Amino acid sequence: MDLTSLASGSLRLSASGRLPVDAVWERYTHPAWWPVWAPHLREVHYPDAVISPGTTGRVTGVGGVVAVFRIDAVDHEARTWSWSVRSGPVRVSLDHGVDPPDPGSGHPLGCTAWLVTRALWPVALGYAPVARWSLQRLVTG
């Protein structure tokens, strides 16, 4: 039995809102804007205006918790990006994306932002309410 697979897992969350796909993608990929829609992040230190693969940075969260991160992949055309985050012994990998509205939905405006968290289950489940709230803020402005 592989205890790692029992202790770790992935959790997918999403939120749909009225903001256009391009606006949400821009908010997602500009680290200086993260605290606007993800208020659990108080400060972001990142060397560039837009995320790019292989770069690193640091975020400070509520209570002064500091985490370092590395941008692992960015696909502007597909509107997806991934990063790895570490704070002390806690490690989390996250995949993010923005999808246009479903053509058959009858809603031509808006989009859906999503994330997949890969971490120890207590970490993934503990982060889920904050992540869901932030995603909703991301897509609604």
Secondary structure, DSSP 8 states (H G I E B T S, - for coil): --HHHHHEEEEEEEEEESS-HHHHHHHHH-GGGHHHH-TTEEEEE-SSSS--TT-EEEEEEGGG-EEEEEEEEEETTTTEEEEEEEETTEEEEEEEEEE---GGGS--S-EEEEEEEEEEHHHHHHHHHHHHHHHHHHHH-
